[in-house]
């Protein structure tokens, strides 16, 4: 099998997996939200994430960040 065909097959699998993840996340009620740090390109961002499905819910306020980091220390 040539490289182009293998890449196309992998991209198709990737699309199917992304669709399945989207379906799971859309059906989740996001009741367990936590603050997590995640890598975006070359830096890290702190954000609210659903603990059950890893859906990004938004960004914490400065107050929430201070509370989170104080609890970690």
N, CA, C and O atoms as a Tripos MOL2 file, in Angstrom:
@<TRIPOS>MOLECULE
protein
  292   291    73     0     0
PROTEIN
NO_CHARGES

@<TRIPOS>ATOM
      1 N           0.8530   -1.1810    0.0000 N.3       1 UNK1
      2 CA          0.0000    0.0000    0.0000 C.3       1 UNK1
      3 C           0.8990    1.2440    0.0000 C.2       1 UNK1
      4 O           1.8430    1.3350    0.7840 O.2       1 UNK1
      5 N           0.6040    2.1700   -0.8600 N.am      2 UNK2
      6 CA          1.4450    3.3650   -0.9360 C.3       2 UNK2
      7 C           1.1370    4.3390    0.2100 C.2       2 UNK2
      8 O           0.1060    4.2440    0.8760 O.2       2 UNK2
      9 N           2.0600    5.2680    0.4120 N.am      3 UNK3
     10 CA          1.9690    6.2030    1.5440 C.3       3 UNK3
     11 C           0.7010    7.0510    1.4870 C.2       3 UNK3
     12 O           0.0740    7.2960    2.5170 O.2       3 UNK3
     13 N           0.3240    7.4930    0.3080 N.am      4 UNK4
     14 CA         -0.8510    8.3530    0.1640 C.3       4 UNK4
     15 C          -2.1190    7.6260    0.6220 C.2       4 UNK4
     16 O          -2.9750    8.2130    1.2850 O.2       4 UNK4
     17 N          -2.2280    6.3770    0.2700 N.am      5 UNK5
     18 CA         -3.4030    5.5850    0.6400 C.3       5 UNK5
     19 C          -3.4160    5.3160    2.1510 C.2       5 UNK5
     20 O          -4.4770    5.3550    2.7740 O.2       5 UNK5
     21 N          -2.2510    5.0460    2.7400 N.am      6 UNK6
     22 CA         -2.1760    4.8110    4.1960 C.3       6 UNK6
     23 C          -2.5520    6.0690    4.9610 C.2       6 UNK6
     24 O          -3.2680    6.0020    5.9600 O.2       6 UNK6
     25 N          -2.0680    7.2210    4.4930 N.am      7 UNK7
     26 CA         -2.3970    8.4940    5.1400 C.3       7 UNK7
     27 C          -3.8980    8.7570    5.0450 C.2       7 UNK7
     28 O          -4.5210    9.1630    6.0260 O.2       7 UNK7
     29 N          -4.4740    8.5290    3.8790 N.am      8 UNK8
     30 CA         -5.9140    8.7450    3.6970 C.3       8 UNK8
     31 C          -6.7230    7.8490    4.6400 C.2       8 UNK8
     32 O          -7.7230    8.2810    5.2120 O.2       8 UNK8
     33 N          -6.2810    6.6060    4.7920 N.am      9 UNK9
     34 CA         -6.9690    5.6640    5.6820 C.3       9 UNK9
     35 C          -6.8820    6.1340    7.1330 C.2       9 UNK9
     36 O          -7.8690    6.0720    7.8670 O.2       9 UNK9
     37 N          -5.7160    6.5970    7.5430 N.am     10 UNK10
     38 CA         -5.5430    7.0950    8.9090 C.3      10 UNK10
     39 C          -6.3680    8.3610    9.1560 C.2      10 UNK10
     40 O          -6.9610    8.5190   10.2230 O.2      10 UNK10
     41 N          -6.4050    9.2610    8.1660 N.am     11 UNK11
     42 CA         -7.2030   10.4750    8.3080 C.3      11 UNK11
     43 C          -8.6870   10.1510    8.4300 C.2      11 UNK11
     44 O          -9.4090   10.8100    9.1790 O.2      11 UNK11
     45 N          -9.1410    9.1410    7.7010 N.am     12 UNK12
     46 CA        -10.5250    8.7040    7.7990 C.3      12 UNK12
     47 C         -10.8200    8.1700    9.2060 C.2      12 UNK12
     48 O         -11.8610    8.4830    9.7840 O.2      12 UNK12
     49 N          -9.9050    7.3680    9.7500 N.am     13 UNK13
     50 CA        -10.0730    6.8680   11.1170 C.3      13 UNK13
     51 C         -10.1150    8.0240   12.1170 C.2      13 UNK13
     52 O         -10.9130    8.0200   13.0550 O.2      13 UNK13
     53 N          -9.2480    9.0090   11.9020 N.am     14 UNK14
     54 CA         -9.1910   10.1730   12.7860 C.3      14 UNK14
     55 C         -10.5270   10.9230   12.7760 C.2      14 UNK14
     56 O         -11.0320   11.3030   13.8330 O.2      14 UNK14
     57 N         -11.0970   11.1350   11.5930 N.am     15 UNK15
     58 CA        -12.3930   11.8130   11.4810 C.3      15 UNK15
     59 C         -13.4810   11.0410   12.2070 C.2      15 UNK15
     60 O         -14.3130   11.6340   12.8930 O.2      15 UNK15
     61 N         -13.4810    9.7110   12.0600 N.am     16 UNK16
     62 CA        -14.4840    8.8890   12.7380 C.3      16 UNK16
     63 C         -14.3360    8.9650   14.2630 C.2      16 UNK16
     64 O         -15.3320    9.0270   14.9840 O.2      16 UNK16
     65 N         -13.1150    8.9580   14.7380 N.am     17 UNK17
     66 CA        -12.8680    9.0680   16.1750 C.3      17 UNK17
     67 C         -13.3170   10.4340   16.6800 C.2      17 UNK17
     68 O         -13.9460   10.5270   17.7340 O.2      17 UNK17
     69 N         -13.0000   11.4940   15.9400 N.am     18 UNK18
     70 CA        -13.4120   12.8390   16.3500 C.3      18 UNK18
     71 C         -14.9260   12.9650   16.3930 C.2      18 UNK18
     72 O         -15.4620   13.6210   17.2860 O.2      18 UNK18
     73 N         -15.6340   12.3440   15.4380 N.am     19 UNK19
     74 CA        -17.0920   12.3560   15.4530 C.3      19 UNK19
     75 C         -17.6240   11.6390   16.6880 C.2      19 UNK19
     76 O         -18.5700   12.1090   17.3210 O.2      19 UNK19
     77 N         -17.0230   10.5080   17.0320 N.am     20 UNK20
     78 CA        -17.4490    9.7430   18.2020 C.3      20 UNK20
     79 C         -17.2190   10.5470   19.4870 C.2      20 UNK20
     80 O         -18.0690   10.5560   20.3780 O.2      20 UNK20
     81 N         -16.0720   11.2180   19.5780 N.am     21 UNK21
     82 CA        -15.7790   12.0660   20.7410 C.3      21 UNK21
     83 C         -16.7970   13.1980   20.8290 C.2      21 UNK21
     84 O         -17.3100   13.4820   21.9110 O.2      21 UNK21
     85 N         -17.0960   13.8480   19.7050 N.am     22 UNK22
     86 CA        -18.0880   14.9330   19.6930 C.3      22 UNK22
     87 C         -19.4470   14.4460   20.1770 C.2      22 UNK22
     88 O         -20.1330   15.1470   20.9200 O.2      22 UNK22
     89 N         -19.8320   13.2580   19.7600 N.am     23 UNK23
     90 CA        -21.1240   12.6900   20.1680 C.3      23 UNK23
     91 C         -21.1470   12.4480   21.6790 C.2      23 UNK23
     92 O         -22.1150   12.8020   22.3510 O.2      23 UNK23
     93 N         -20.1000   11.8550   22.2010 N.am     24 UNK24
     94 CA        -20.0140   11.5860   23.6400 C.3      24 UNK24
     95 C         -20.0530   12.8940   24.4280 C.2      24 UNK24
     96 O         -20.7670   13.0020   25.4250 O.2      24 UNK24
     97 N         -19.2820   13.8880   23.9780 N.am     25 UNK25
     98 CA        -19.2380   15.1630   24.6880 C.3      25 UNK25
     99 C         -20.5620   15.9190   24.6060 C.2      25 UNK25
    100 O         -20.9380   16.6080   25.5540 O.2      25 UNK25
    101 N         -21.2660   15.7990   23.4950 N.am     26 UNK26
    102 CA        -22.5480   16.5030   23.3640 C.3      26 UNK26
    103 C         -23.6270   15.8520   24.2310 C.2      26 UNK26
    104 O         -24.5790   16.5200   24.6340 O.2      26 UNK26
    105 N         -23.4910   14.5740   24.5180 N.am     27 UNK27
    106 CA        -24.4650   13.8780   25.3590 C.3      27 UNK27
    107 C         -24.1510   14.0000   26.8520 C.2      27 UNK27
    108 O         -24.9990   13.6820   27.6850 O.2      27 UNK27
    109 N         -22.9590   14.4520   27.1960 N.am     28 UNK28
    110 CA        -22.5320   14.5740   28.5870 C.3      28 UNK28
    111 C         -23.1930   15.8120   29.2150 C.2      28 UNK28
    112 O         -23.3840   16.8250   28.5430 O.2      28 UNK28
    113 N         -23.5360   15.7200   30.4990 N.am     29 UNK29
    114 CA        -24.1360   16.8840   31.1650 C.3      29 UNK29
    115 C         -23.0880   17.7710   31.8380 C.2      29 UNK29
    116 O         -23.4480   18.7890   32.4300 O.2      29 UNK29
    117 N         -21.8180   17.4210   31.7670 N.am     30 UNK30
    118 CA        -20.6960   18.2110   32.2860 C.3      30 UNK30
    119 C         -20.8950   18.6250   33.7460 C.2      30 UNK30
    120 O         -20.6510   19.7770   34.1070 O.2      30 UNK30
    121 N         -21.3330   17.6950   34.5710 N.am     31 UNK31
    122 CA        -21.6110   18.0270   35.9740 C.3      31 UNK31
    123 C         -20.3650   18.0050   36.8530 C.2      31 UNK31
    124 O         -20.3940   18.5350   37.9630 O.2      31 UNK31
    125 N         -19.2820   17.4100   36.3880 N.am     32 UNK32
    126 CA        -18.0420   17.3370   37.1660 C.3      32 UNK32
    127 C         -16.9730   18.1960   36.5100 C.2      32 UNK32
    128 O         -16.1450   17.6940   35.7490 O.2      32 UNK32
    129 N         -16.9900   19.4950   36.8040 N.am     33 UNK33
    130 CA        -16.0020   20.3620   36.1670 C.3      33 UNK33
    131 C         -14.8210   20.5880   37.1030 C.2      33 UNK33
    132 O         -14.9810   20.7560   38.3120 O.2      33 UNK33
    133 N         -13.6310   20.5880   36.5080 N.am     34 UNK34
    134 CA        -12.3890   20.7660   37.2480 C.3      34 UNK34
    135 C         -11.4960   21.7330   36.4690 C.2      34 UNK34
    136 O         -11.6590   21.9270   35.2650 O.2      34 UNK34
    137 N         -10.5580   22.3280   37.1860 N.am     35 UNK35
    138 CA         -9.5730   23.1850   36.5330 C.3      35 UNK35
    139 C          -8.3810   22.3050   36.1600 C.2      35 UNK35
    140 O          -7.8140   21.6060   37.0000 O.2      35 UNK35
    141 N          -8.0170   22.3590   34.8800 N.am     36 UNK36
    142 CA         -6.8740   21.5930   34.3810 C.3      36 UNK36
    143 C          -5.9880   22.4950   33.5440 C.2      36 UNK36
    144 O          -6.4360   23.4900   32.9750 O.2      36 UNK36
    145 N          -4.7320   22.1240   33.4860 N.am     37 UNK37
    146 CA         -3.8150   22.8100   32.5890 C.3      37 UNK37
    147 C          -3.6110   21.9270   31.3720 C.2      37 UNK37
    148 O          -3.3740   20.7250   31.4920 O.2      37 UNK37
    149 N          -3.7080   22.5390   30.1990 N.am     38 UNK38
    150 CA         -3.5320   21.7930   28.9670 C.3      38 UNK38
    151 C          -2.6190   22.5290   28.0230 C.2      38 UNK38
    152 O          -2.5490   23.7580   28.0350 O.2      38 UNK38
    153 N          -1.9260   21.7810   27.2120 N.am     39 UNK39
    154 CA         -0.9980   22.3790   26.2690 C.3      39 UNK39
    155 C          -1.7230   22.7930   24.9970 C.2      39 UNK39
    156 O          -2.4370   22.0050   24.3780 O.2      39 UNK39
    157 N          -1.5200   24.0390   24.6300 N.am     40 UNK40
    158 CA         -2.0200   24.5820   23.3770 C.3      40 UNK40
    159 C          -0.8050   25.1190   22.6260 C.2      40 UNK40
    160 O          -0.1840   26.0970   23.0440 O.2      40 UNK40
    161 N          -0.4830   24.4840   21.5410 N.am     41 UNK41
    162 CA          0.7220   24.7880   20.7660 C.3      41 UNK41
    163 C           1.9540   24.6920   21.6670 C.2      41 UNK41
    164 O           2.2790   23.6020   22.1370 O.2      41 UNK41
    165 N           2.6430   25.8010   21.9160 N.am     42 UNK42
    166 CA          3.8800   25.7500   22.7040 C.3      42 UNK42
    167 C           3.7200   26.2870   24.1210 C.2      42 UNK42
    168 O           4.7150   26.5130   24.8090 O.2      42 UNK42
    169 N           2.4880   26.4950   24.5650 N.am     43 UNK43
    170 CA          2.2840   27.0270   25.9080 C.3      43 UNK43
    171 C           1.1820   26.2390   26.6150 C.2      43 UNK43
    172 O           0.4970   25.4140   26.0100 O.2      43 UNK43
    173 N           1.0310   26.5140   27.9040 N.am     44 UNK44
    174 CA          0.0020   25.8500   28.6860 C.3      44 UNK44
    175 C          -1.0850   26.8440   29.0510 C.2      44 UNK44
    176 O          -0.8000   28.0090   29.3280 O.2      44 UNK44
    177 N          -2.3300   26.3880   29.0530 N.am     45 UNK45
    178 CA         -3.4660   27.2020   29.4560 C.3      45 UNK45
    179 C          -4.1970   26.4900   30.5860 C.2      45 UNK45
    180 O          -4.2770   25.2620   30.6180 O.2      45 UNK45
    181 N          -4.7240   27.2800   31.5070 N.am     46 UNK46
    182 CA         -5.5340   26.7340   32.5860 C.3      46 UNK46
    183 C          -6.9850   26.9890   32.2210 C.2      46 UNK46
    184 O          -7.3480   28.1050   31.8490 O.2      46 UNK46
    185 N          -7.8290   25.9470   32.3250 N.am     47 UNK47
    186 CA         -9.2160   26.0900   31.8980 C.3      47 UNK47
    187 C         -10.1170   25.1240   32.6550 C.2      47 UNK47
    188 O          -9.6610   24.1300   33.2220 O.2      47 UNK47
    189 N         -11.4040   25.4420   32.6490 N.am     48 UNK48
    190 CA        -12.3990   24.5410   33.2090 C.3      48 UNK48
    191 C         -12.6280   23.4200   32.2010 C.2      48 UNK48
    192 O         -12.8340   23.6710   31.0130 O.2      48 UNK48
    193 N         -12.5910   22.1860   32.6880 N.am     49 UNK49
    194 CA        -12.7570   21.0220   31.8260 C.3      49 UNK49
    195 C         -13.7170   20.0420   32.4940 C.2      49 UNK49
    196 O         -13.6960   19.8820   33.7140 O.2      49 UNK49
    197 N         -14.5430   19.3980   31.7070 N.am     50 UNK50
    198 CA        -15.4130   18.3560   32.2460 C.3      50 UNK50
    199 C         -14.5400   17.1540   32.5890 C.2      50 UNK50
    200 O         -13.7970   16.6520   31.7450 O.2      50 UNK50
    201 N         -14.6370   16.7030   33.8280 N.am     51 UNK51
    202 CA        -13.8100   15.5830   34.2640 C.3      51 UNK51
    203 C         -14.2290   14.2700   33.6060 C.2      51 UNK51
    204 O         -13.4190   13.3540   33.4610 O.2      51 UNK51
    205 N         -15.4900   14.1850   33.2140 N.am     52 UNK52
    206 CA        -15.9970   12.9390   32.6340 C.3      52 UNK52
    207 C         -15.6420   12.7630   31.1570 C.2      52 UNK52
    208 O         -15.3020   11.6610   30.7270 O.2      52 UNK52
    209 N         -15.7200   13.8560   30.3740 N.am     53 UNK53
    210 CA        -15.5380   13.7090   28.9260 C.3      53 UNK53
    211 C         -14.4240   14.5890   28.3570 C.2      53 UNK53
    212 O         -14.2100   14.5890   27.1450 O.2      53 UNK53
    213 N         -13.7120   15.3360   29.2000 N.am     54 UNK54
    214 CA        -12.6030   16.2130   28.7860 C.3      54 UNK54
    215 C         -13.0100   17.3700   27.8770 C.2      54 UNK54
    216 O         -12.1710   17.9160   27.1610 O.2      54 UNK54
    217 N         -14.2850   17.7480   27.8970 N.am     55 UNK55
    218 CA        -14.7390   18.8860   27.1040 C.3      55 UNK55
    219 C         -14.2810   20.1740   27.7800 C.2      55 UNK55
    220 O         -14.4030   20.3090   28.9980 O.2      55 UNK55
    221 N         -13.7600   21.1120   27.0110 N.am     56 UNK56
    222 CA        -13.3140   22.3990   27.5510 C.3      56 UNK56
    223 C         -14.5440   23.2840   27.7400 C.2      56 UNK56
    224 O         -15.2680   23.5810   26.7900 O.2      56 UNK56
    225 N         -14.7650   23.7020   29.0010 N.am     57 UNK57
    226 CA        -15.9570   24.4670   29.3400 C.3      57 UNK57
    227 C         -15.7150   25.9720   29.3790 C.2      57 UNK57
    228 O         -16.6650   26.7460   29.2600 O.2      57 UNK57
    229 N         -14.4980   26.3930   29.5400 N.am     58 UNK58
    230 CA        -14.2060   27.8220   29.5930 C.3      58 UNK58
    231 C         -12.9510   28.0830   30.3980 C.2      58 UNK58
    232 O         -12.1890   27.1690   30.7100 O.2      58 UNK58
    233 N         -12.7520   29.3460   30.7270 N.am     59 UNK59
    234 CA        -11.5480   29.7440   31.4340 C.3      59 UNK59
    235 C         -11.9080   30.2500   32.8270 C.2      59 UNK59
    236 O         -12.8760   30.9950   32.9810 O.2      59 UNK59
    237 N         -11.1410   29.8540   33.8430 N.am     60 UNK60
    238 CA        -11.4410   30.3040   35.2000 C.3      60 UNK60
    239 C         -11.1040   31.7810   35.3880 C.2      60 UNK60
    240 O         -10.2530   32.3420   34.6970 O.2      60 UNK60
    241 N         -11.8000   32.3910   36.3460 N.am     61 UNK61
    242 CA        -11.5150   33.7820   36.6870 C.3      61 UNK61
    243 C         -10.2240   33.8440   37.4960 C.2      61 UNK61
    244 O          -9.6970   32.8170   37.9230 O.2      61 UNK61
    245 N          -9.7270   35.0490   37.7000 N.am     62 UNK62
    246 CA         -8.5190   35.2370   38.5080 C.3      62 UNK62
    247 C          -8.7430   34.7160   39.9330 C.2      62 UNK62
    248 O          -7.8550   34.0970   40.5190 O.2      62 UNK62
    249 N          -9.9300   34.9720   40.4830 N.am     63 UNK63
    250 CA        -10.2740   34.4910   41.8230 C.3      63 UNK63
    251 C         -10.2480   32.9610   41.8780 C.2      63 UNK63
    252 O          -9.6990   32.3790   42.8140 O.2      63 UNK63
    253 N         -10.8400   32.3190   40.8750 N.am     64 UNK64
    254 CA        -10.8670   30.8490   40.8290 C.3      64 UNK64
    255 C          -9.4600   30.2800   40.6930 C.2      64 UNK64
    256 O          -9.1390   29.2580   41.3000 O.2      64 UNK64
    257 N          -8.6240   30.9370   39.9010 N.am     65 UNK65
    258 CA         -7.2340   30.4820   39.7470 C.3      65 UNK65
    259 C          -6.4710   30.5940   41.0660 C.2      65 UNK65
    260 O          -5.7490   29.6730   41.4490 O.2      65 UNK65
    261 N          -6.6290   31.7100   41.7530 N.am     66 UNK66
    262 CA         -5.9520   31.8790   43.0390 C.3      66 UNK66
    263 C          -6.3930   30.8120   44.0360 C.2      66 UNK66
    264 O          -5.5710   30.2440   44.7550 O.2      66 UNK66
    265 N          -7.6860   30.5490   44.0700 N.am     67 UNK67
    266 CA         -8.2360   29.5170   44.9640 C.3      67 UNK67
    267 C          -7.6760   28.1410   44.5820 C.2      67 UNK67
    268 O          -7.3100   27.3560   45.4560 O.2      67 UNK67
    269 N          -7.6120   27.8560   43.2980 N.am     68 UNK68
    270 CA         -7.1110   26.5710   42.8190 C.3      68 UNK68
    271 C          -5.6480   26.3810   43.1700 C.2      68 UNK68
    272 O          -5.2690   25.3200   43.6670 O.2      68 UNK68
    273 N          -4.8180   27.3870   42.9220 N.am     69 UNK69
    274 CA         -3.3870   27.2460   43.1900 C.3      69 UNK69
    275 C          -3.0820   27.2610   44.6740 C.2      69 UNK69
    276 O          -2.1150   26.6350   45.1060 O.2      69 UNK69
    277 N          -3.8790   27.9580   45.4640 N.am     70 UNK70
    278 CA         -3.6810   27.9490   46.9100 C.3      70 UNK70
    279 C          -3.9840   26.5550   47.4810 C.2      70 UNK70
    280 O          -3.3040   26.0840   48.3930 O.2      70 UNK70
    281 N          -5.0140   25.9080   46.9280 N.am     71 UNK71
    282 CA         -5.3930   24.5670   47.3810 C.3      71 UNK71
    283 C          -4.3320   23.5470   47.0140 C.2      71 UNK71
    284 O          -4.1260   22.5840   47.7530 O.2      71 UNK71
    285 N          -3.6540   23.7340   45.8930 N.am     72 UNK72
    286 CA         -2.6220   22.8040   45.4240 C.3      72 UNK72
    287 C          -1.3520   22.8730   46.2820 C.2      72 UNK72
    288 O          -0.6570   21.8700   46.4480 O.2      72 UNK72
    289 N          -1.0580   24.0390   46.8170 N.am     73 UNK73
    290 CA          0.1990   24.2400   47.5520 C.3      73 UNK73
    291 C           0.1810   23.6190   48.9340 C.2      73 UNK73
    292 O           1.1680   23.7090   49.6640 O.2      73 UNK73
@<TRIPOS>BOND
     1     1     2 1
     2     2     3 1
     3     3     4 2
     4     3     5 am
     5     5     6 1
     6     6     7 1
     7     7     8 2
     8     7     9 am
     9     9    10 1
    10    10    11 1
    11    11    12 2
    12    11    13 am
    13    13    14 1
    14    14    15 1
    15    15    16 2
    16    15    17 am
    17    17    18 1
    18    18    19 1
    19    19    20 2
    20    19    21 am
    21    21    22 1
    22    22    23 1
    23    23    24 2
    24    23    25 am
    25    25    26 1
    26    26    27 1
    27    27    28 2
    28    27    29 am
    29    29    30 1
    30    30    31 1
    31    31    32 2
    32    31    33 am
    33    33    34 1
    34    34    35 1
    35    35    36 2
    36    35    37 am
    37    37    38 1
    38    38    39 1
    39    39    40 2
    40    39    41 am
    41    41    42 1
    42    42    43 1
    43    43    44 2
    44    43    45 am
    45    45    46 1
    46    46    47 1
    47    47    48 2
    48    47    49 am
    49    49    50 1
    50    50    51 1
    51    51    52 2
    52    51    53 am
    53    53    54 1
    54    54    55 1
    55    55    56 2
    56    55    57 am
    57    57    58 1
    58    58    59 1
    59    59    60 2
    60    59    61 am
    61    61    62 1
    62    62    63 1
    63    63    64 2
    64    63    65 am
    65    65    66 1
    66    66    67 1
    67    67    68 2
    68    67    69 am
    69    69    70 1
    70    70    71 1
    71    71    72 2
    72    71    73 am
    73    73    74 1
    74    74    75 1
    75    75    76 2
    76    75    77 am
    77    77    78 1
    78    78    79 1
    79    79    80 2
    80    79    81 am
    81    81    82 1
    82    82    83 1
    83    83    84 2
    84    83    85 am
    85    85    86 1
    86    86    87 1
    87    87    88 2
    88    87    89 am
    89    89    90 1
    90    90    91 1
    91    91    92 2
    92    91    93 am
    93    93    94 1
    94    94    95 1
    95    95    96 2
    96    95    97 am
    97    97    98 1
    98    98    99 1
    99    99   100 2
   100    99   101 am
   101   101   102 1
   102   102   103 1
   103   103   104 2
   104   103   105 am
   105   105   106 1
   106   106   107 1
   107   107   108 2
   108   107   109 am
   109   109   110 1
   110   110   111 1
   111   111   112 2
   112   111   113 am
   113   113   114 1
   114   114   115 1
   115   115   116 2
   116   115   117 am
   117   117   118 1
   118   118   119 1
   119   119   120 2
   120   119   121 am
   121   121   122 1
   122   122   123 1
   123   123   124 2
   124   123   125 am
   125   125   126 1
   126   126   127 1
   127   127   128 2
   128   127   129 am
   129   129   130 1
   130   130   131 1
   131   131   132 2
   132   131   133 am
   133   133   134 1
   134   134   135 1
   135   135   136 2
   136   135   137 am
   137   137   138 1
   138   138   139 1
   139   139   140 2
   140   139   141 am
   141   141   142 1
   142   142   143 1
   143   143   144 2
   144   143   145 am
   145   145   146 1
   146   146   147 1
   147   147   148 2
   148   147   149 am
   149   149   150 1
   150   150   151 1
   151   151   152 2
   152   151   153 am
   153   153   154 1
   154   154   155 1
   155   155   156 2
   156   155   157 am
   157   157   158 1
   158   158   159 1
   159   159   160 2
   160   159   161 am
   161   161   162 1
   162   162   163 1
   163   163   164 2
   164   163   165 am
   165   165   166 1
   166   166   167 1
   167   167   168 2
   168   167   169 am
   169   169   170 1
   170   170   171 1
   171   171   172 2
   172   171   173 am
   173   173   174 1
   174   174   175 1
   175   175   176 2
   176   175   177 am
   177   177   178 1
   178   178   179 1
   179   179   180 2
   180   179   181 am
   181   181   182 1
   182   182   183 1
   183   183   184 2
   184   183   185 am
   185   185   186 1
   186   186   187 1
   187   187   188 2
   188   187   189 am
   189   189   190 1
   190   190   191 1
   191   191   192 2
   192   191   193 am
   193   193   194 1
   194   194   195 1
   195   195   196 2
   196   195   197 am
   197   197   198 1
   198   198   199 1
   199   199   200 2
   200   199   201 am
   201   201   202 1
   202   202   203 1
   203   203   204 2
   204   203   205 am
   205   205   206 1
   206   206   207 1
   207   207   208 2
   208   207   209 am
   209   209   210 1
   210   210   211 1
   211   211   212 2
   212   211   213 am
   213   213   214 1
   214   214   215 1
   215   215   216 2
   216   215   217 am
   217   217   218 1
   218   218   219 1
   219   219   220 2
   220   219   221 am
   221   221   222 1
   222   222   223 1
   223   223   224 2
   224   223   225 am
   225   225   226 1
   226   226   227 1
   227   227   228 2
   228   227   229 am
   229   229   230 1
   230   230   231 1
   231   231   232 2
   232   231   233 am
   233   233   234 1
   234   234   235 1
   235   235   236 2
   236   235   237 am
   237   237   238 1
   238   238   239 1
   239   239   240 2
   240   239   241 am
   241   241   242 1
   242   242   243 1
   243   243   244 2
   244   243   245 am
   245   245   246 1
   246   246   247 1
   247   247   248 2
   248   247   249 am
   249   249   250 1
   250   250   251 1
   251   251   252 2
   252   251   253 am
   253   253   254 1
   254   254   255 1
   255   255   256 2
   256   255   257 am
   257   257   258 1
   258   258   259 1
   259   259   260 2
   260   259   261 am
   261   261   262 1
   262   262   263 1
   263   263   264 2
   264   263   265 am
   265   265   266 1
   266   266   267 1
   267   267   268 2
   268   267   269 am
   269   269   270 1
   270   270   271 1
   271   271   272 2
   272   271   273 am
   273   273   274 1
   274   274   275 1
   275   275   276 2
   276   275   277 am
   277   277   278 1
   278   278   279 1
   279   279   280 2
   280   279   281 am
   281   281   282 1
   282   282   283 1
   283   283   284 2
   284   283   285 am
   285   285   286 1
   286   286   287 1
   287   287   288 2
   288   287   289 am
   289   289   290 1
   290   290   291 1
   291   291   292 2
@<TRIPOS>SUBSTRUCTURE
     1 UNK1         2 RESIDUE 1 A UNK
     2 UNK2         6 RESIDUE 1 A UNK
     3 UNK3        10 RESIDUE 1 A UNK
     4 UNK4        14 RESIDUE 1 A UNK
     5 UNK5        18 RESIDUE 1 A UNK
     6 UNK6        22 RESIDUE 1 A UNK
     7 UNK7        26 RESIDUE 1 A UNK
     8 UNK8        30 RESIDUE 1 A UNK
     9 UNK9        34 RESIDUE 1 A UNK
    10 UNK10       38 RESIDUE 1 A UNK
    11 UNK11       42 RESIDUE 1 A UNK
    12 UNK12       46 RESIDUE 1 A UNK
    13 UNK13       50 RESIDUE 1 A UNK
    14 UNK14       54 RESIDUE 1 A UNK
    15 UNK15       58 RESIDUE 1 A UNK
    16 UNK16       62 RESIDUE 1 A UNK
    17 UNK17       66 RESIDUE 1 A UNK
    18 UNK18       70 RESIDUE 1 A UNK
    19 UNK19       74 RESIDUE 1 A UNK
    20 UNK20       78 RESIDUE 1 A UNK
    21 UNK21       82 RESIDUE 1 A UNK
    22 UNK22       86 RESIDUE 1 A UNK
    23 UNK23       90 RESIDUE 1 A UNK
    24 UNK24       94 RESIDUE 1 A UNK
    25 UNK25       98 RESIDUE 1 A UNK
    26 UNK26      102 RESIDUE 1 A UNK
    27 UNK27      106 RESIDUE 1 A UNK
    28 UNK28      110 RESIDUE 1 A UNK
    29 UNK29      114 RESIDUE 1 A UNK
    30 UNK30      118 RESIDUE 1 A UNK
    31 UNK31      122 RESIDUE 1 A UNK
    32 UNK32      126 RESIDUE 1 A UNK
    33 UNK33      130 RESIDUE 1 A UNK
    34 UNK34      134 RESIDUE 1 A UNK
    35 UNK35      138 RESIDUE 1 A UNK
    36 UNK36      142 RESIDUE 1 A UNK
    37 UNK37      146 RESIDUE 1 A UNK
    38 UNK38      150 RESIDUE 1 A UNK
    39 UNK39      154 RESIDUE 1 A UNK
    40 UNK40      158 RESIDUE 1 A UNK
    41 UNK41      162 RESIDUE 1 A UNK
    42 UNK42      166 RESIDUE 1 A UNK
    43 UNK43      170 RESIDUE 1 A UNK
    44 UNK44      174 RESIDUE 1 A UNK
    45 UNK45      178 RESIDUE 1 A UNK
    46 UNK46      182 RESIDUE 1 A UNK
    47 UNK47      186 RESIDUE 1 A UNK
    48 UNK48      190 RESIDUE 1 A UNK
    49 UNK49      194 RESIDUE 1 A UNK
    50 UNK50      198 RESIDUE 1 A UNK
    51 UNK51      202 RESIDUE 1 A UNK
    52 UNK52      206 RESIDUE 1 A UNK
    53 UNK53      210 RESIDUE 1 A UNK
    54 UNK54      214 RESIDUE 1 A UNK
    55 UNK55      218 RESIDUE 1 A UNK
    56 UNK56      222 RESIDUE 1 A UNK
    57 UNK57      226 RESIDUE 1 A UNK
    58 UNK58      230 RESIDUE 1 A UNK
    59 UNK59      234 RESIDUE 1 A UNK
    60 UNK60      238 RESIDUE 1 A UNK
    61 UNK61      242 RESIDUE 1 A UNK
    62 UNK62      246 RESIDUE 1 A UNK
    63 UNK63      250 RESIDUE 1 A UNK
    64 UNK64      254 RESIDUE 1 A UNK
    65 UNK65      258 RESIDUE 1 A UNK
    66 UNK66      262 RESIDUE 1 A UNK
    67 UNK67      266 RESIDUE 1 A UNK
    68 UNK68      270 RESIDUE 1 A UNK
    69 UNK69      274 RESIDUE 1 A UNK
    70 UNK70      278 RESIDUE 1 A UNK
    71 UNK71      282 RESIDUE 1 A UNK
    72 UNK72      286 RESIDUE 1 A UNK
    73 UNK73      290 RESIDUE 1 A UNK
